[in-house]
Amino acid sequence: MKTFRTMIASVPGLLLAVMLLAVPVSVAQADELGDAVLNLQHAWAKANYTTPEGKKEAAFKSLVERAAALAAKYPQRAEPKIWEAIIRAGYAGAMGGVSSMFNAMPQMEKGRDLLLAAEKIDPMAMHGSIYTTLGSFYYMVPGGFIGFKDTDKALEYLNKGIALAPEDMDANYFLGDYWLDQKKYKKALPYFEKVISLPDVEDRPVYSRGRKAEAAGKLAEVKKRLHIK
């Protein structure tokens, strides 16, 4: 039988063994989460850019359920919350019908709350995309009694996002879109040009093509407004 002293003497060895066992599990969990988030990104890109309009709402609804399950599985990680928020915004945008405005706003509110929760966990997660996404929410939603539109807060978040990731495709796209929305066409122009000039995002070809196509369309609109050929 081991004595208490023998057990104490073996503690460092036991701790080392536990640590060595724990490292692969931690790495495995990180790999599992990273793969799951990448799969959500691919599914979002497919739903957003290649799914027919009439089928988008159903696609996003299913995707919301997947994202929410992942966020519940990893409650202390910011990344699943960020992507659940982005997907909920896609679901809101895909809704049709007369009541879509009222059905969509709960999705946007939930998304906003998820992003604020993610910020408390890791504000730098995914290259500061929390701030770019929050900024896009605040200028895109309606105001008044329906939504939480706040263009000042939107610009504050968008500027924070691009300061953290100046080469990020979304950070540039949404800041350009914000200035387009505000009819500040000269300010919008360089951001859309930047999106088009950026290299494709690694492992996300559908997203890269789709976002660049959106930027090209909005750049054409900006140039038309500025009488630039």
SEDO-275302 format. One record per residue (C-alpha): residue in three letters; residue number from 1; x, y, z. Coordinates in steps of 0.1 Angstrom, whole numbers. Example, Ala and Ser with C-alpha at 12.3 -4.5 7.8 and 13.67 -1.06 7.14 Angstrom:
<atoms>
+---------+-----+-------+-------+-------+
| residuo | num |     u |     v |     w |
+---------+-----+-------+-------+-------+
|     Ala |   1 |   123 |   -45 |    78 |
|     Ser |   2 |   137 |   -11 |    71 |
+---------+-----+-------+-------+-------+
</atoms>
This chain:
<atoms>
+---------+-----+-------+-------+-------+
| residuo | num |     u |     v |     w |
+---------+-----+-------+-------+-------+
|     Met |   1 |     0 |     0 |     0 |
|     Lys |   2 |    13 |    35 |    -8 |
|     Thr |   3 |    20 |    57 |    21 |
|     Phe |   4 |     9 |    93 |    21 |
|     Arg |   5 |    46 |   104 |    16 |
|     Thr |   6 |    49 |    81 |   -14 |
|     Met |   7 |    17 |    95 |   -29 |
|     Ile |   8 |    30 |   131 |   -23 |
|     Ala |   9 |    64 |   122 |   -39 |
|     Ser |  10 |    46 |   109 |   -70 |
|     Val |  11 |    25 |   141 |   -74 |
|     Pro |  12 |    50 |   159 |   -97 |
|     Gly |  13 |    52 |   129 |  -120 |
|     Leu |  14 |    14 |   125 |  -120 |
|     Leu |  15 |    10 |   162 |  -128 |
|     Leu |  16 |    34 |   159 |  -157 |
|     Ala |  17 |    15 |   129 |  -170 |
|     Val |  18 |   -18 |   147 |  -167 |
|     Met |  19 |    -4 |   177 |  -185 |
|     Leu |  20 |    10 |   156 |  -213 |
|     Leu |  21 |   -24 |   139 |  -216 |
|     Ala |  22 |   -42 |   172 |  -215 |
|     Val |  23 |   -23 |   189 |  -243 |
|     Pro |  24 |   -34 |   166 |  -272 |
|     Val |  25 |   -70 |   169 |  -259 |
|     Ser |  26 |   -68 |   207 |  -259 |
|     Val |  27 |   -53 |   208 |  -294 |
|     Ala |  28 |   -79 |   183 |  -306 |
|     Gln |  29 |  -106 |   205 |  -292 |
|     Ala |  30 |   -91 |   236 |  -308 |
|     Asp |  31 |   -89 |   218 |  -342 |
|     Glu |  32 |  -124 |   205 |  -338 |
|     Leu |  33 |  -137 |   240 |  -331 |
|     Gly |  34 |  -117 |   255 |  -360 |
|     Asp |  35 |  -130 |   229 |  -384 |
|     Ala |  36 |  -165 |   235 |  -372 |
|     Val |  37 |  -163 |   272 |  -376 |
|     Leu |  38 |  -148 |   269 |  -411 |
|     Asn |  39 |  -176 |   245 |  -421 |
|     Leu |  40 |  -201 |   272 |  -409 |
|     Gln |  41 |  -182 |   298 |  -430 |
|     His |  42 |  -184 |   276 |  -461 |
|     Ala |  43 |  -221 |   269 |  -455 |
|     Trp |  44 |  -228 |   306 |  -450 |
|     Ala |  45 |  -210 |   315 |  -482 |
|     Lys |  46 |  -230 |   288 |  -501 |
|     Ala |  47 |  -263 |   301 |  -486 |
|     Asn |  48 |  -255 |   337 |  -492 |
|     Tyr |  49 |  -239 |   335 |  -527 |
|     Thr |  50 |  -250 |   304 |  -545 |
|     Thr |  51 |  -284 |   294 |  -531 |
|     Pro |  52 |  -314 |   305 |  -552 |
|     Glu |  53 |  -334 |   334 |  -536 |
|     Gly |  54 |  -365 |   313 |  -530 |
|     Lys |  55 |  -345 |   288 |  -509 |
|     Lys |  56 |  -323 |   311 |  -489 |
|     Glu |  57 |  -346 |   315 |  -460 |
|     Ala |  58 |  -348 |   278 |  -453 |
|     Ala |  59 |  -310 |   274 |  -458 |
|     Phe |  60 |  -303 |   301 |  -433 |
|     Lys |  61 |  -328 |   288 |  -408 |
|     Ser |  62 |  -311 |   254 |  -408 |
|     Leu |  63 |  -277 |   271 |  -405 |
|     Val |  64 |  -289 |   291 |  -375 |
|     Glu |  65 |  -297 |   259 |  -357 |
|     Arg |  66 |  -262 |   245 |  -365 |
|     Ala |  67 |  -245 |   277 |  -353 |
|     Ala |  68 |  -265 |   279 |  -321 |
|     Ala |  69 |  -256 |   243 |  -313 |
|     Leu |  70 |  -219 |   250 |  -318 |
|     Ala |  71 |  -221 |   281 |  -296 |
|     Ala |  72 |  -238 |   261 |  -269 |
|     Lys |  73 |  -211 |   234 |  -271 |
|     Tyr |  74 |  -183 |   260 |  -267 |
|     Pro |  75 |  -199 |   287 |  -244 |
|     Gln |  76 |  -165 |   302 |  -234 |
|     Arg |  77 |  -153 |   307 |  -270 |
|     Ala |  78 |  -160 |   338 |  -290 |
|     Glu |  79 |  -158 |   324 |  -325 |
|     Pro |  80 |  -190 |   304 |  -325 |
|     Lys |  81 |  -209 |   334 |  -311 |
|     Ile |  82 |  -195 |   356 |  -338 |
|     Trp |  83 |  -206 |   333 |  -366 |
|     Glu |  84 |  -240 |   326 |  -351 |
|     Ala |  85 |  -245 |   364 |  -351 |
|     Ile |  86 |  -234 |   366 |  -388 |
|     Ile |  87 |  -257 |   337 |  -398 |
|     Arg |  88 |  -286 |   352 |  -379 |
|     Ala |  89 |  -281 |   384 |  -399 |
|     Gly |  90 |  -282 |   364 |  -431 |
|     Tyr |  91 |  -314 |   347 |  -420 |
|     Ala |  92 |  -329 |   381 |  -412 |
|     Gly |  93 |  -319 |   393 |  -447 |
|     Ala |  94 |  -334 |   363 |  -464 |
|     Met |  95 |  -368 |   366 |  -448 |
|     Gly |  96 |  -397 |   375 |  -471 |
|     Gly |  97 |  -433 |   386 |  -468 |
|     Val |  98 |  -450 |   416 |  -453 |
|     Ser |  99 |  -440 |   407 |  -417 |
|     Ser | 100 |  -404 |   401 |  -425 |
|     Met | 101 |  -393 |   433 |  -408 |
|     Phe | 102 |  -408 |   423 |  -375 |
|     Asn | 103 |  -396 |   387 |  -379 |
|     Ala | 104 |  -361 |   398 |  -388 |
|     Met | 105 |  -354 |   422 |  -360 |
|     Pro | 106 |  -354 |   395 |  -332 |
|     Gln | 107 |  -326 |   378 |  -352 |
|     Met | 108 |  -306 |   410 |  -355 |
|     Glu | 109 |  -311 |   417 |  -318 |
|     Lys | 110 |  -300 |   382 |  -308 |
|     Gly | 111 |  -270 |   386 |  -331 |
|     Arg | 112 |  -260 |   419 |  -315 |
|     Asp | 113 |  -262 |   404 |  -281 |
|     Leu | 114 |  -241 |   374 |  -292 |
|     Leu | 115 |  -214 |   398 |  -305 |
|     Leu | 116 |  -214 |   418 |  -272 |
|     Ala | 117 |  -211 |   385 |  -253 |
|     Ala | 118 |  -182 |   374 |  -276 |
|     Glu | 119 |  -165 |   408 |  -270 |
|     Lys | 120 |  -164 |   400 |  -232 |
|     Ile | 121 |  -147 |   366 |  -239 |
|     Asp | 122 |  -122 |   377 |  -265 |
|     Pro | 123 |  -124 |   411 |  -282 |
|     Met | 124 |   -96 |   402 |  -306 |
|     Ala | 125 |  -112 |   370 |  -319 |
|     Met | 126 |  -111 |   365 |  -356 |
|     His | 127 |   -91 |   396 |  -362 |
|     Gly | 128 |  -115 |   420 |  -346 |
|     Ser | 129 |  -145 |   409 |  -367 |
|     Ile | 130 |  -167 |   415 |  -337 |
|     Tyr | 131 |  -164 |   452 |  -343 |
|     Thr | 132 |  -169 |   451 |  -380 |
|     Thr | 133 |  -200 |   430 |  -376 |
|     Leu | 134 |  -214 |   451 |  -349 |
|     Gly | 135 |  -208 |   482 |  -370 |
|     Ser | 136 |  -226 |   467 |  -399 |
|     Phe | 137 |  -256 |   458 |  -377 |
|     Tyr | 138 |  -259 |   493 |  -363 |
|     Tyr | 139 |  -262 |   510 |  -397 |
|     Met | 140 |  -281 |   484 |  -416 |
|     Val | 141 |  -311 |   479 |  -392 |
|     Pro | 142 |  -340 |   503 |  -392 |
|     Gly | 143 |  -343 |   529 |  -364 |
|     Gly | 144 |  -373 |   542 |  -346 |
|     Phe | 145 |  -396 |   519 |  -327 |
|     Ile | 146 |  -386 |   489 |  -349 |
|     Gly | 147 |  -348 |   487 |  -347 |
|     Phe | 148 |  -316 |   499 |  -330 |
|     Lys | 149 |  -301 |   519 |  -358 |
|     Asp | 150 |  -273 |   542 |  -346 |
|     Thr | 151 |  -249 |   555 |  -374 |
|     Asp | 152 |  -225 |   571 |  -349 |
|     Lys | 153 |  -221 |   538 |  -330 |
|     Ala | 154 |  -218 |   520 |  -363 |
|     Leu | 155 |  -189 |   542 |  -375 |
|     Glu | 156 |  -172 |   538 |  -341 |
|     Tyr | 157 |  -173 |   500 |  -344 |
|     Leu | 158 |  -163 |   500 |  -381 |
|     Asn | 159 |  -133 |   522 |  -375 |
|     Lys | 160 |  -122 |   499 |  -346 |
|     Gly | 161 |  -126 |   469 |  -368 |
|     Ile | 162 |  -105 |   483 |  -396 |
|     Ala | 163 |   -78 |   496 |  -372 |
|     Leu | 164 |   -74 |   460 |  -359 |
|     Ala | 165 |   -74 |   444 |  -394 |
|     Pro | 166 |   -67 |   470 |  -422 |
|     Glu | 167 |   -62 |   442 |  -448 |
|     Asp | 168 |   -94 |   424 |  -439 |
|     Met | 169 |  -119 |   421 |  -467 |
|     Asp | 170 |  -150 |   426 |  -446 |
|     Ala | 171 |  -136 |   455 |  -426 |
|     Asn | 172 |  -130 |   473 |  -458 |
|     Tyr | 173 |  -162 |   463 |  -475 |
|     Phe | 174 |  -185 |   473 |  -447 |
|     Leu | 175 |  -167 |   506 |  -441 |
|     Gly | 176 |  -172 |   514 |  -478 |
|     Asp | 177 |  -208 |   503 |  -476 |
|     Tyr | 178 |  -213 |   525 |  -445 |
|     Trp | 179 |  -201 |   556 |  -464 |
|     Leu | 180 |  -222 |   546 |  -495 |
|     Asp | 181 |  -252 |   544 |  -472 |
|     Gln | 182 |  -244 |   579 |  -459 |
|     Lys | 183 |  -240 |   591 |  -495 |
|     Lys | 184 |  -203 |   600 |  -488 |
|     Tyr | 185 |  -192 |   586 |  -521 |
|     Lys | 186 |  -156 |   598 |  -521 |
|     Lys | 187 |  -151 |   582 |  -487 |
|     Ala | 188 |  -166 |   549 |  -499 |
|     Leu | 189 |  -145 |   547 |  -531 |
|     Pro | 190 |  -111 |   536 |  -517 |
|     Tyr | 191 |  -126 |   509 |  -495 |
|     Phe | 192 |  -144 |   491 |  -523 |
|     Glu | 193 |  -112 |   494 |  -545 |
|     Lys | 194 |   -93 |   479 |  -516 |
|     Val | 195 |  -116 |   449 |  -513 |
|     Ile | 196 |  -112 |   441 |  -550 |
|     Ser | 197 |   -74 |   444 |  -548 |
|     Leu | 198 |   -70 |   421 |  -518 |
|     Pro | 199 |   -60 |   384 |  -523 |
|     Asp | 200 |   -86 |   358 |  -518 |
|     Val | 201 |   -91 |   346 |  -482 |
|     Glu | 202 |   -74 |   313 |  -477 |
|     Asp | 203 |   -97 |   283 |  -478 |
|     Arg | 204 |  -127 |   305 |  -485 |
|     Pro | 205 |  -130 |   308 |  -523 |
|     Val | 206 |  -168 |   312 |  -526 |
|     Tyr | 207 |  -168 |   339 |  -500 |
|     Ser | 208 |  -139 |   358 |  -516 |
|     Arg | 209 |  -155 |   357 |  -551 |
|     Gly | 210 |  -189 |   367 |  -537 |
|     Arg | 211 |  -176 |   396 |  -516 |
|     Lys | 212 |  -154 |   409 |  -544 |
|     Ala | 213 |  -184 |   408 |  -567 |
|     Glu | 214 |  -205 |   428 |  -543 |
|     Ala | 215 |  -177 |   453 |  -539 |
|     Ala | 216 |  -174 |   456 |  -577 |
|     Gly | 217 |  -211 |   463 |  -580 |
|     Lys | 218 |  -210 |   490 |  -553 |
|     Leu | 219 |  -178 |   505 |  -567 |
|     Ala | 220 |  -196 |   509 |  -600 |
|     Glu | 221 |  -224 |   527 |  -582 |
|     Val | 222 |  -200 |   550 |  -564 |
|     Lys | 223 |  -182 |   559 |  -596 |
|     Lys | 224 |  -214 |   566 |  -613 |
|     Arg | 225 |  -224 |   590 |  -585 |
|     Leu | 226 |  -190 |   607 |  -588 |
|     His | 227 |  -191 |   608 |  -626 |
|     Ile | 228 |  -160 |   586 |  -628 |
|     Lys | 229 |  -157 |   563 |  -658 |
+---------+-----+-------+-------+-------+
</atoms>
